[in-house]
Amino acid sequence: MANRTLFSSYRGSRIPAANAINEAGGTAYSLSRENHLAQFAATGCLNGTFYASAGMQLEKVLTLCSDLDPKFIAQVALYSRKSREAWVRR
């Protein structure tokens, strides 16, 4: 049994309201354009998923990149590549 003092849940007004809708149609929290691109790059999920096809995801990434600083995009790409190489070596 989990210790309720250490692992208590916050309920009610302490939690900010969700401000977006995800691909499944559920409530979610919106990310900044930079964070959204970094999430796509870090997870490497440009494959078909249950709620979004690979094409839909690629379109979203290209849309995100259209307004971002090219230096940031390059940093995200390098970080993702290095992280993936380290994971494969394990």
Jmol script that loads the backbone (N, CA, C; Angstrom):
load data "model"
ATOM      1  N   MET A   1       0.838  -1.172   0.000  1.00  0.00           N
ATOM      2  CA  MET A   1       0.000   0.000   0.000  1.00  0.00           C
ATOM      3  C   MET A   1       0.887   1.240   0.000  1.00  0.00           C
ATOM      4  N   ALA A   2       0.593   2.175  -0.863  1.00  0.00           N
ATOM      5  CA  ALA A   2       1.375   3.406  -0.961  1.00  0.00           C
ATOM      6  C   ALA A   2       1.150   4.282   0.263  1.00  0.00           C
ATOM      7  N   ASN A   3       2.190   4.978   0.673  1.00  0.00           N
ATOM      8  CA  ASN A   3       2.108   5.911   1.779  1.00  0.00           C
ATOM      9  C   ASN A   3       1.319   7.129   1.326  1.00  0.00           C
ATOM     10  N   ARG A   4       0.143   7.367   1.887  1.00  0.00           N
ATOM     11  CA  ARG A   4      -0.731   8.459   1.445  1.00  0.00           C
ATOM     12  C   ARG A   4      -0.139   9.831   1.745  1.00  0.00           C
ATOM     13  N   THR A   5       0.762   9.923   2.701  1.00  0.00           N
ATOM     14  CA  THR A   5       1.397  11.202   2.993  1.00  0.00           C
ATOM     15  C   THR A   5       2.392  11.567   1.900  1.00  0.00           C
ATOM     16  N   LEU A   6       3.168  10.591   1.459  1.00  0.00           N
ATOM     17  CA  LEU A   6       4.174  10.854   0.433  1.00  0.00           C
ATOM     18  C   LEU A   6       3.588  10.926  -0.974  1.00  0.00           C
ATOM     19  N   PHE A   7       2.570  10.119  -1.230  1.00  0.00           N
ATOM     20  CA  PHE A   7       2.033  10.003  -2.576  1.00  0.00           C
ATOM     21  C   PHE A   7       0.587  10.480  -2.652  1.00  0.00           C
ATOM     22  N   SER A   8       0.335  11.638  -2.085  1.00  0.00           N
ATOM     23  CA  SER A   8      -1.036  12.154  -2.122  1.00  0.00           C
ATOM     24  C   SER A   8      -1.293  12.833  -3.465  1.00  0.00           C
ATOM     25  N   SER A   9      -2.525  12.832  -3.880  1.00  0.00           N
ATOM     26  CA  SER A   9      -2.919  13.473  -5.135  1.00  0.00           C
ATOM     27  C   SER A   9      -3.484  14.843  -4.837  1.00  0.00           C
ATOM     28  N   TYR A  10      -3.186  15.785  -5.705  1.00  0.00           N
ATOM     29  CA  TYR A  10      -3.766  17.118  -5.596  1.00  0.00           C
ATOM     30  C   TYR A  10      -5.065  17.130  -6.357  1.00  0.00           C
ATOM     31  N   ARG A  11      -6.075  17.660  -5.757  1.00  0.00           N
ATOM     32  CA  ARG A  11      -7.380  17.707  -6.392  1.00  0.00           C
ATOM     33  C   ARG A  11      -7.931  19.122  -6.314  1.00  0.00           C
ATOM     34  N   GLY A  12      -8.881  19.398  -7.161  1.00  0.00           N
ATOM     35  CA  GLY A  12      -9.587  20.670  -7.092  1.00  0.00           C
ATOM     36  C   GLY A  12      -8.793  21.832  -7.641  1.00  0.00           C
ATOM     37  N   SER A  13      -8.794  22.930  -6.943  1.00  0.00           N
ATOM     38  CA  SER A  13      -8.238  24.183  -7.462  1.00  0.00           C
ATOM     39  C   SER A  13      -6.718  24.203  -7.538  1.00  0.00           C
ATOM     40  N   ARG A  14      -6.038  23.254  -6.953  1.00  0.00           N
ATOM     41  CA  ARG A  14      -4.569  23.229  -7.010  1.00  0.00           C
ATOM     42  C   ARG A  14      -4.057  22.835  -8.390  1.00  0.00           C
ATOM     43  N   ILE A  15      -4.843  22.143  -9.146  1.00  0.00           N
ATOM     44  CA  ILE A  15      -4.422  21.677 -10.464  1.00  0.00           C
ATOM     45  C   ILE A  15      -4.985  22.630 -11.519  1.00  0.00           C
ATOM     46  N   PRO A  16      -4.122  23.146 -12.400  1.00  0.00           N
ATOM     47  CA  PRO A  16      -4.641  24.035 -13.442  1.00  0.00           C
ATOM     48  C   PRO A  16      -5.549  23.272 -14.406  1.00  0.00           C
ATOM     49  N   ALA A  17      -6.518  23.960 -14.948  1.00  0.00           N
ATOM     50  CA  ALA A  17      -7.455  23.338 -15.881  1.00  0.00           C
ATOM     51  C   ALA A  17      -6.751  23.015 -17.195  1.00  0.00           C
ATOM     52  N   ALA A  18      -7.120  21.913 -17.795  1.00  0.00           N
ATOM     53  CA  ALA A  18      -6.580  21.547 -19.105  1.00  0.00           C
ATOM     54  C   ALA A  18      -7.031  22.594 -20.117  1.00  0.00           C
ATOM     55  N   ASN A  19      -6.151  22.905 -21.069  1.00  0.00           N
ATOM     56  CA  ASN A  19      -6.451  23.979 -22.010  1.00  0.00           C
ATOM     57  C   ASN A  19      -6.323  23.556 -23.467  1.00  0.00           C
ATOM     58  N   ALA A  20      -6.351  22.277 -23.731  1.00  0.00           N
ATOM     59  CA  ALA A  20      -6.234  21.787 -25.107  1.00  0.00           C
ATOM     60  C   ALA A  20      -6.977  20.466 -25.239  1.00  0.00           C
ATOM     61  N   ILE A  21      -7.090  19.992 -26.470  1.00  0.00           N
ATOM     62  CA  ILE A  21      -7.699  18.706 -26.780  1.00  0.00           C
ATOM     63  C   ILE A  21      -6.656  17.866 -27.507  1.00  0.00           C
ATOM     64  N   ASN A  22      -6.444  16.619 -27.085  1.00  0.00           N
ATOM     65  CA  ASN A  22      -5.472  15.759 -27.749  1.00  0.00           C
ATOM     66  C   ASN A  22      -6.102  15.018 -28.940  1.00  0.00           C
ATOM     67  N   GLU A  23      -5.296  14.215 -29.642  1.00  0.00           N
ATOM     68  CA  GLU A  23      -5.769  13.505 -30.829  1.00  0.00           C
ATOM     69  C   GLU A  23      -6.905  12.529 -30.522  1.00  0.00           C
ATOM     70  N   ALA A  24      -6.956  12.049 -29.300  1.00  0.00           N
ATOM     71  CA  ALA A  24      -8.000  11.109 -28.908  1.00  0.00           C
ATOM     72  C   ALA A  24      -9.304  11.816 -28.554  1.00  0.00           C
ATOM     73  N   GLY A  25      -9.253  13.157 -28.483  1.00  0.00           N
ATOM     74  CA  GLY A  25     -10.443  13.919 -28.144  1.00  0.00           C
ATOM     75  C   GLY A  25     -10.566  14.214 -26.663  1.00  0.00           C
ATOM     76  N   GLY A  26      -9.558  13.857 -25.896  1.00  0.00           N
ATOM     77  CA  GLY A  26      -9.585  14.103 -24.459  1.00  0.00           C
ATOM     78  C   GLY A  26      -8.952  15.429 -24.097  1.00  0.00           C
ATOM     79  N   THR A  27      -9.178  15.871 -22.877  1.00  0.00           N
ATOM     80  CA  THR A  27      -8.572  17.119 -22.427  1.00  0.00           C
ATOM     81  C   THR A  27      -7.081  16.908 -22.191  1.00  0.00           C
ATOM     82  N   ALA A  28      -6.316  17.965 -22.422  1.00  0.00           N
ATOM     83  CA  ALA A  28      -4.863  17.886 -22.306  1.00  0.00           C
ATOM     84  C   ALA A  28      -4.320  19.271 -21.974  1.00  0.00           C
ATOM     85  N   TYR A  29      -3.031  19.336 -21.765  1.00  0.00           N
ATOM     86  CA  TYR A  29      -2.341  20.606 -21.544  1.00  0.00           C
ATOM     87  C   TYR A  29      -1.580  20.961 -22.798  1.00  0.00           C
ATOM     88  N   SER A  30      -1.679  22.208 -23.221  1.00  0.00           N
ATOM     89  CA  SER A  30      -0.980  22.619 -24.436  1.00  0.00           C
ATOM     90  C   SER A  30       0.505  22.820 -24.135  1.00  0.00           C
ATOM     91  N   LEU A  31       1.305  22.563 -25.141  1.00  0.00           N
ATOM     92  CA  LEU A  31       2.745  22.757 -25.054  1.00  0.00           C
ATOM     93  C   LEU A  31       3.126  23.943 -25.932  1.00  0.00           C
ATOM     94  N   SER A  32       4.256  24.562 -25.621  1.00  0.00           N
ATOM     95  CA  SER A  32       4.777  25.595 -26.521  1.00  0.00           C
ATOM     96  C   SER A  32       5.224  24.917 -27.810  1.00  0.00           C
ATOM     97  N   ARG A  33       5.419  25.687 -28.853  1.00  0.00           N
ATOM     98  CA  ARG A  33       5.856  25.119 -30.138  1.00  0.00           C
ATOM     99  C   ARG A  33       7.199  24.407 -29.965  1.00  0.00           C
ATOM    100  N   GLU A  34       8.097  24.992 -29.188  1.00  0.00           N
ATOM    101  CA  GLU A  34       9.405  24.388 -28.953  1.00  0.00           C
ATOM    102  C   GLU A  34       9.269  23.058 -28.213  1.00  0.00           C
ATOM    103  N   ASN A  35       8.454  23.052 -27.183  1.00  0.00           N
ATOM    104  CA  ASN A  35       8.274  21.814 -26.415  1.00  0.00           C
ATOM    105  C   ASN A  35       7.597  20.728 -27.240  1.00  0.00           C
ATOM    106  N   HIS A  36       6.656  21.126 -28.066  1.00  0.00           N
ATOM    107  CA  HIS A  36       5.951  20.154 -28.898  1.00  0.00           C
ATOM    108  C   HIS A  36       6.918  19.503 -29.894  1.00  0.00           C
ATOM    109  N   LEU A  37       7.764  20.313 -30.529  1.00  0.00           N
ATOM    110  CA  LEU A  37       8.750  19.766 -31.462  1.00  0.00           C
ATOM    111  C   LEU A  37       9.734  18.854 -30.729  1.00  0.00           C
ATOM    112  N   ALA A  38      10.193  19.285 -29.567  1.00  0.00           N
ATOM    113  CA  ALA A  38      11.137  18.462 -28.796  1.00  0.00           C
ATOM    114  C   ALA A  38      10.500  17.132 -28.397  1.00  0.00           C
ATOM    115  N   GLN A  39       9.217  17.141 -28.073  1.00  0.00           N
ATOM    116  CA  GLN A  39       8.531  15.900 -27.721  1.00  0.00           C
ATOM    117  C   GLN A  39       8.488  14.948 -28.909  1.00  0.00           C
ATOM    118  N   PHE A  40       8.144  15.460 -30.089  1.00  0.00           N
ATOM    119  CA  PHE A  40       8.143  14.612 -31.281  1.00  0.00           C
ATOM    120  C   PHE A  40       9.530  14.029 -31.536  1.00  0.00           C
ATOM    121  N   ALA A  41      10.564  14.863 -31.441  1.00  0.00           N
ATOM    122  CA  ALA A  41      11.922  14.414 -31.730  1.00  0.00           C
ATOM    123  C   ALA A  41      12.416  13.403 -30.694  1.00  0.00           C
ATOM    124  N   ALA A  42      12.118  13.642 -29.446  1.00  0.00           N
ATOM    125  CA  ALA A  42      12.620  12.762 -28.381  1.00  0.00           C
ATOM    126  C   ALA A  42      11.927  11.403 -28.374  1.00  0.00           C
ATOM    127  N   THR A  43      10.652  11.375 -28.712  1.00  0.00           N
ATOM    128  CA  THR A  43       9.943  10.105 -28.687  1.00  0.00           C
ATOM    129  C   THR A  43      10.134   9.314 -29.971  1.00  0.00           C
ATOM    130  N   GLY A  44      10.483   9.993 -31.049  1.00  0.00           N
ATOM    131  CA  GLY A  44      10.713   9.299 -32.309  1.00  0.00           C
ATOM    132  C   GLY A  44       9.481   8.601 -32.842  1.00  0.00           C
ATOM    133  N   CYS A  45       8.330   9.167 -32.624  1.00  0.00           N
ATOM    134  CA  CYS A  45       7.071   8.510 -32.992  1.00  0.00           C
ATOM    135  C   CYS A  45       6.531   8.977 -34.336  1.00  0.00           C
ATOM    136  N   LEU A  46       7.334   9.028 -35.350  1.00  0.00           N
ATOM    137  CA  LEU A  46       6.815   9.364 -36.673  1.00  0.00           C
ATOM    138  C   LEU A  46       6.381   8.087 -37.380  1.00  0.00           C
ATOM    139  N   ASN A  47       5.660   7.286 -36.679  1.00  0.00           N
ATOM    140  CA  ASN A  47       5.022   6.079 -37.196  1.00  0.00           C
ATOM    141  C   ASN A  47       3.538   6.224 -36.937  1.00  0.00           C
ATOM    142  N   GLY A  48       2.774   5.394 -37.557  1.00  0.00           N
ATOM    143  CA  GLY A  48       1.353   5.423 -37.281  1.00  0.00           C
ATOM    144  C   GLY A  48       1.090   5.042 -35.835  1.00  0.00           C
ATOM    145  N   THR A  49       0.285   5.830 -35.169  1.00  0.00           N
ATOM    146  CA  THR A  49      -0.143   5.509 -33.816  1.00  0.00           C
ATOM    147  C   THR A  49      -1.649   5.308 -33.855  1.00  0.00           C
ATOM    148  N   PHE A  50      -2.233   5.037 -32.731  1.00  0.00           N
ATOM    149  CA  PHE A  50      -3.663   4.734 -32.705  1.00  0.00           C
ATOM    150  C   PHE A  50      -4.506   5.923 -33.166  1.00  0.00           C
ATOM    151  N   TYR A  51      -4.100   7.134 -32.790  1.00  0.00           N
ATOM    152  CA  TYR A  51      -4.913   8.313 -33.087  1.00  0.00           C
ATOM    153  C   TYR A  51      -4.360   9.213 -34.181  1.00  0.00           C
ATOM    154  N   ALA A  52      -3.140   8.995 -34.625  1.00  0.00           N
ATOM    155  CA  ALA A  52      -2.544   9.861 -35.646  1.00  0.00           C
ATOM    156  C   ALA A  52      -1.663   9.039 -36.572  1.00  0.00           C
ATOM    157  N   SER A  53      -1.802   9.258 -37.858  1.00  0.00           N
ATOM    158  CA  SER A  53      -0.972   8.546 -38.831  1.00  0.00           C
ATOM    159  C   SER A  53       0.410   9.192 -38.899  1.00  0.00           C
ATOM    160  N   ALA A  54       1.340   8.508 -39.530  1.00  0.00           N
ATOM    161  CA  ALA A  54       2.688   9.044 -39.701  1.00  0.00           C
ATOM    162  C   ALA A  54       2.636  10.335 -40.508  1.00  0.00           C
ATOM    163  N   GLY A  55       1.793  10.369 -41.523  1.00  0.00           N
ATOM    164  CA  GLY A  55       1.656  11.574 -42.341  1.00  0.00           C
ATOM    165  C   GLY A  55       1.141  12.758 -41.548  1.00  0.00           C
ATOM    166  N   MET A  56       0.169  12.520 -40.687  1.00  0.00           N
ATOM    167  CA  MET A  56      -0.366  13.596 -39.843  1.00  0.00           C
ATOM    168  C   MET A  56       0.710  14.127 -38.899  1.00  0.00           C
ATOM    169  N   GLN A  57       1.515  13.226 -38.349  1.00  0.00           N
ATOM    170  CA  GLN A  57       2.576  13.640 -37.439  1.00  0.00           C
ATOM    171  C   GLN A  57       3.652  14.425 -38.177  1.00  0.00           C
ATOM    172  N   LEU A  58       4.031  13.967 -39.360  1.00  0.00           N
ATOM    173  CA  LEU A  58       5.038  14.690 -40.143  1.00  0.00           C
ATOM    174  C   LEU A  58       4.534  16.078 -40.507  1.00  0.00           C
ATOM    175  N   GLU A  59       3.283  16.181 -40.888  1.00  0.00           N
ATOM    176  CA  GLU A  59       2.694  17.481 -41.215  1.00  0.00           C
ATOM    177  C   GLU A  59       2.752  18.415 -40.008  1.00  0.00           C
ATOM    178  N   LYS A  60       2.475  17.891 -38.825  1.00  0.00           N
ATOM    179  CA  LYS A  60       2.528  18.689 -37.598  1.00  0.00           C
ATOM    180  C   LYS A  60       3.953  19.162 -37.318  1.00  0.00           C
ATOM    181  N   VAL A  61       4.934  18.278 -37.498  1.00  0.00           N
ATOM    182  CA  VAL A  61       6.335  18.645 -37.271  1.00  0.00           C
ATOM    183  C   VAL A  61       6.758  19.739 -38.250  1.00  0.00           C
ATOM    184  N   LEU A  62       6.394  19.599 -39.509  1.00  0.00           N
ATOM    185  CA  LEU A  62       6.757  20.615 -40.500  1.00  0.00           C
ATOM    186  C   LEU A  62       6.095  21.950 -40.193  1.00  0.00           C
ATOM    187  N   THR A  63       4.859  21.915 -39.730  1.00  0.00           N
ATOM    188  CA  THR A  63       4.166  23.140 -39.339  1.00  0.00           C
ATOM    189  C   THR A  63       4.863  23.786 -38.149  1.00  0.00           C
ATOM    190  N   LEU A  64       5.255  22.988 -37.178  1.00  0.00           N
ATOM    191  CA  LEU A  64       5.961  23.518 -36.014  1.00  0.00           C
ATOM    192  C   LEU A  64       7.286  24.163 -36.416  1.00  0.00           C
ATOM    193  N   CYS A  65       8.002  23.523 -37.339  1.00  0.00           N
ATOM    194  CA  CYS A  65       9.313  24.013 -37.765  1.00  0.00           C
ATOM    195  C   CYS A  65       9.233  25.296 -38.580  1.00  0.00           C
ATOM    196  N   SER A  66       8.089  25.546 -39.205  1.00  0.00           N
ATOM    197  CA  SER A  66       7.985  26.704 -40.096  1.00  0.00           C
ATOM    198  C   SER A  66       8.178  28.032 -39.369  1.00  0.00           C
ATOM    199  N   ASP A  67       7.872  28.108 -38.081  1.00  0.00           N
ATOM    200  CA  ASP A  67       7.979  29.370 -37.354  1.00  0.00           C
ATOM    201  C   ASP A  67       9.057  29.370 -36.269  1.00  0.00           C
ATOM    202  N   LEU A  68       9.814  28.300 -36.169  1.00  0.00           N
ATOM    203  CA  LEU A  68      10.833  28.219 -35.116  1.00  0.00           C
ATOM    204  C   LEU A  68      12.201  28.632 -35.634  1.00  0.00           C
ATOM    205  N   ASP A  69      13.048  29.013 -34.713  1.00  0.00           N
ATOM    206  CA  ASP A  69      14.421  29.394 -35.031  1.00  0.00           C
ATOM    207  C   ASP A  69      15.178  28.178 -35.572  1.00  0.00           C
ATOM    208  N   PRO A  70      15.825  28.302 -36.738  1.00  0.00           N
ATOM    209  CA  PRO A  70      16.564  27.168 -37.306  1.00  0.00           C
ATOM    210  C   PRO A  70      17.634  26.610 -36.368  1.00  0.00           C
ATOM    211  N   LYS A  71      18.232  27.464 -35.557  1.00  0.00           N
ATOM    212  CA  LYS A  71      19.246  26.990 -34.606  1.00  0.00           C
ATOM    213  C   LYS A  71      18.605  26.051 -33.582  1.00  0.00           C
ATOM    214  N   PHE A  72      17.420  26.394 -33.096  1.00  0.00           N
ATOM    215  CA  PHE A  72      16.726  25.529 -32.140  1.00  0.00           C
ATOM    216  C   PHE A  72      16.378  24.192 -32.779  1.00  0.00           C
ATOM    217  N   ILE A  73      15.900  24.215 -34.015  1.00  0.00           N
ATOM    218  CA  ILE A  73      15.548  22.979 -34.721  1.00  0.00           C
ATOM    219  C   ILE A  73      16.779  22.087 -34.852  1.00  0.00           C
ATOM    220  N   ALA A  74      17.921  22.694 -35.187  1.00  0.00           N
ATOM    221  CA  ALA A  74      19.165  21.928 -35.311  1.00  0.00           C
ATOM    222  C   ALA A  74      19.580  21.340 -33.966  1.00  0.00           C
ATOM    223  N   GLN A  75      19.433  22.103 -32.889  1.00  0.00           N
ATOM    224  CA  GLN A  75      19.789  21.601 -31.564  1.00  0.00           C
ATOM    225  C   GLN A  75      18.913  20.421 -31.166  1.00  0.00           C
ATOM    226  N   VAL A  76      17.631  20.509 -31.469  1.00  0.00           N
ATOM    227  CA  VAL A  76      16.710  19.411 -31.163  1.00  0.00           C
ATOM    228  C   VAL A  76      17.101  18.165 -31.957  1.00  0.00           C
ATOM    229  N   ALA A  77      17.423  18.361 -33.238  1.00  0.00           N
ATOM    230  CA  ALA A  77      17.798  17.228 -34.079  1.00  0.00           C
ATOM    231  C   ALA A  77      19.077  16.559 -33.567  1.00  0.00           C
ATOM    232  N   LEU A  78      20.070  17.348 -33.213  1.00  0.00           N
ATOM    233  CA  LEU A  78      21.329  16.787 -32.705  1.00  0.00           C
ATOM    234  C   LEU A  78      21.121  16.067 -31.377  1.00  0.00           C
ATOM    235  N   TYR A  79      20.360  16.674 -30.491  1.00  0.00           N
ATOM    236  CA  TYR A  79      20.097  16.040 -29.204  1.00  0.00           C
ATOM    237  C   TYR A  79      19.388  14.701 -29.399  1.00  0.00           C
ATOM    238  N   SER A  80      18.386  14.677 -30.261  1.00  0.00           N
ATOM    239  CA  SER A  80      17.634  13.440 -30.497  1.00  0.00           C
ATOM    240  C   SER A  80      18.528  12.354 -31.062  1.00  0.00           C
ATOM    241  N   ARG A  81      19.358  12.745 -32.000  1.00  0.00           N
ATOM    242  CA  ARG A  81      20.251  11.779 -32.635  1.00  0.00           C
ATOM    243  C   ARG A  81      21.232  11.190 -31.620  1.00  0.00           C
ATOM    244  N   LYS A  82      21.843  12.062 -30.816  1.00  0.00           N
ATOM    245  CA  LYS A  82      22.804  11.587 -29.817  1.00  0.00           C
ATOM    246  C   LYS A  82      22.125  10.711 -28.770  1.00  0.00           C
ATOM    247  N   SER A  83      20.935  11.089 -28.357  1.00  0.00           N
ATOM    248  CA  SER A  83      20.203  10.289 -27.370  1.00  0.00           C
ATOM    249  C   SER A  83      19.843   8.928 -27.931  1.00  0.00           C
ATOM    250  N   ARG A  84      19.422   8.893 -29.174  1.00  0.00           N
ATOM    251  CA  ARG A  84      19.050   7.632 -29.813  1.00  0.00           C
ATOM    252  C   ARG A  84      20.271   6.728 -29.967  1.00  0.00           C
ATOM    253  N   GLU A  85      21.416   7.302 -30.353  1.00  0.00           N
ATOM    254  CA  GLU A  85      22.639   6.502 -30.491  1.00  0.00           C
ATOM    255  C   GLU A  85      23.052   5.904 -29.154  1.00  0.00           C
ATOM    256  N   ALA A  86      22.927   6.697 -28.079  1.00  0.00           N
ATOM    257  CA  ALA A  86      23.278   6.193 -26.754  1.00  0.00           C
ATOM    258  C   ALA A  86      22.335   5.070 -26.351  1.00  0.00           C
ATOM    259  N   TRP A  87      21.071   5.184 -26.690  1.00  0.00           N
ATOM    260  CA  TRP A  87      20.081   4.146 -26.359  1.00  0.00           C
ATOM    261  C   TRP A  87      20.372   2.855 -27.129  1.00  0.00           C
ATOM    262  N   VAL A  88      20.746   2.970 -28.389  1.00  0.00           N
ATOM    263  CA  VAL A  88      21.007   1.782 -29.221  1.00  0.00           C
ATOM    264  C   VAL A  88      22.243   1.046 -28.729  1.00  0.00           C
ATOM    265  N   ARG A  89      23.231   1.759 -28.224  1.00  0.00           N
ATOM    266  CA  ARG A  89      24.473   1.143 -27.739  1.00  0.00           C
ATOM    267  C   ARG A  89      24.268   0.318 -26.474  1.00  0.00           C
ATOM    268  N   ARG A  90      23.180   0.516 -25.780  1.00  0.00           N
ATOM    269  CA  ARG A  90      22.959  -0.214 -24.525  1.00  0.00           C
ATOM    270  C   ARG A  90      22.837  -1.678 -24.732  1.00  0.00           C
TER     271      ARG A  90
END
end "model"
wireframe off; spacefill off
backbone 0.3
color backbone group
